[in-house]
Amino acid sequence: MLSGRPLIDALKPTLEKAGVPGEVGFVRHMVKEEKLIIPVTIPGRETTVSISIASREATIVTRETGLAEALVTLHKSPGQHGPNIRMNWFYMRAWRWMADATVYLILFISVSGIYLWYVLRAERSAGFILLFAGALTFFGMAYALIH
């Protein structure tokens, strides 16, 4: 039997026929029950497809997870959580590229900002004021989200 990415690729046409798009997290094969359990995730929605191999029937259960869970899904997706099977849905691959580009852009802006702050001595006082305002804004937003 197939496993890992080849299994996911083999199941994709079946999931598309069933109208279940999304990122396949893993495939659980229950040998005694002759059943496959496939969780499929779209940010904000989690679908579980149970396929009975013996009877060739499928059960599809969908659950709306909400905005907070969608953000957690997007946060965990680009990382190294199950790298051999992840990024099997086009939109998650696009999300990974966008997240990586954002991180590199922030790193570039930070390093170039530190360099310019060091070189332009006349602007340091304005830089400290803006740094303090940014920190105050960040902690104010964090406080507002918590309470």
Disulfide bonds with the S-S distance in Angstrom:
none
